[in-house]
Amino acid sequence: MLPDASEDFARILQSDFPFAPFIASLGFLLILFIEKIMVNSNSKTTSPYILISILSIHSIIVGIALGTEDRMG
């Protein structure tokens, strides 16, 4: 998906900046940040909240990716 996204960003924005890897990196850093902040509380009651937060963000990102597809299959 990343090579396709890179081609589409380059074609639409007419720029050489690697937007797709940049956005993917920001997503990774967001998940890492949430995990580190939640884990540093050292409480077993936060574990479900970590999982819910990370899975929610992942679901939103996957939903956006699927919503931008112009063909099925």
C-alpha positions as a Markdown table, in Angstrom:
| # | Residue | x | y | z |
|---|---|---|---|---|
| 1 | Met | 0.0 | 0.0 | 0.0 |
| 2 | Leu | 2.8 | 2.4 | 0.7 |
| 3 | Pro | 4.3 | 2.4 | -2.8 |
| 4 | Asp | 0.8 | 3.0 | -4.3 |
| 5 | Ala | 0.2 | 5.8 | -1.8 |
| 6 | Ser | 3.5 | 7.4 | -2.6 |
| 7 | Glu | 2.7 | 7.4 | -6.3 |
| 8 | Asp | -0.7 | 8.9 | -5.7 |
| 9 | Phe | 0.6 | 11.7 | -3.4 |
| 10 | Ala | 3.3 | 12.5 | -5.9 |
| 11 | Arg | 0.8 | 12.6 | -8.7 |
| 12 | Ile | -1.9 | 14.6 | -6.9 |
| 13 | Leu | 0.3 | 17.1 | -5.0 |
| 14 | Gln | 3.0 | 17.3 | -7.7 |
| 15 | Ser | 5.7 | 17.3 | -5.1 |
| 16 | Asp | 8.8 | 15.1 | -4.5 |
| 17 | Phe | 8.3 | 15.1 | -0.7 |
| 18 | Pro | 7.6 | 11.6 | 0.6 |
| 19 | Phe | 4.2 | 12.2 | 2.1 |
| 20 | Ala | 3.1 | 8.6 | 2.4 |
| 21 | Pro | 6.2 | 7.4 | 4.4 |
| 22 | Phe | 6.0 | 10.6 | 6.5 |
| 23 | Ile | 2.3 | 9.9 | 7.4 |
| 24 | Ala | 3.1 | 6.3 | 8.1 |
| 25 | Ser | 5.9 | 7.3 | 10.4 |
| 26 | Leu | 3.7 | 9.8 | 12.2 |
| 27 | Gly | 1.1 | 7.0 | 12.8 |
| 28 | Phe | 3.8 | 4.7 | 14.2 |
| 29 | Leu | 5.1 | 7.5 | 16.5 |
| 30 | Leu | 1.5 | 8.2 | 17.7 |
| 31 | Ile | 1.0 | 4.6 | 18.6 |
| 32 | Leu | 4.4 | 4.4 | 20.3 |
| 33 | Phe | 3.7 | 7.7 | 22.2 |
| 34 | Ile | 0.3 | 6.4 | 23.5 |
| 35 | Glu | 1.8 | 3.1 | 24.5 |
| 36 | Lys | 4.7 | 4.7 | 26.4 |
| 37 | Ile | 2.5 | 7.2 | 28.2 |
| 38 | Met | 0.0 | 4.5 | 29.3 |
| 39 | Val | 2.6 | 2.0 | 30.3 |
| 40 | Asn | 4.5 | 4.5 | 32.5 |
| 41 | Ser | 1.5 | 4.7 | 34.8 |
| 42 | Asn | 2.5 | 1.2 | 36.0 |
| 43 | Ser | -1.1 | 0.2 | 36.7 |
| 44 | Lys | -2.8 | -3.0 | 35.6 |
| 45 | Thr | -6.1 | -1.2 | 35.2 |
| 46 | Thr | -4.7 | 0.9 | 32.2 |
| 47 | Ser | -3.9 | -2.2 | 30.1 |
| 48 | Pro | -7.4 | -2.5 | 28.6 |
| 49 | Tyr | -7.4 | 1.3 | 27.8 |
| 50 | Ile | -4.0 | 1.0 | 26.0 |
| 51 | Leu | -5.4 | -1.9 | 23.9 |
| 52 | Ile | -8.7 | 0.0 | 23.1 |
| 53 | Ser | -6.8 | 3.2 | 22.2 |
| 54 | Ile | -4.4 | 1.5 | 19.9 |
| 55 | Leu | -7.0 | -0.7 | 18.2 |
| 56 | Ser | -9.3 | 2.3 | 17.7 |
| 57 | Ile | -6.6 | 4.3 | 16.0 |
| 58 | His | -5.6 | 1.3 | 13.9 |
| 59 | Ser | -9.3 | 0.8 | 12.9 |
| 60 | Ile | -9.7 | 4.5 | 11.9 |
| 61 | Ile | -6.5 | 4.4 | 9.7 |
| 62 | Val | -7.6 | 1.1 | 8.0 |
| 63 | Gly | -11.1 | 2.5 | 7.5 |
| 64 | Ile | -9.7 | 5.6 | 5.8 |
| 65 | Ala | -7.4 | 3.5 | 3.6 |
| 66 | Leu | -10.3 | 1.3 | 2.5 |
| 67 | Gly | -12.5 | 4.3 | 1.9 |
| 68 | Thr | -10.0 | 5.8 | -0.5 |
| 69 | Glu | -10.0 | 2.8 | -2.7 |
| 70 | Asp | -11.7 | 3.4 | -6.1 |
| 71 | Arg | -12.3 | -0.3 | -6.9 |
| 72 | Met | -13.3 | -3.4 | -5.0 |
| 73 | Gly | -11.3 | -6.6 | -5.0 |
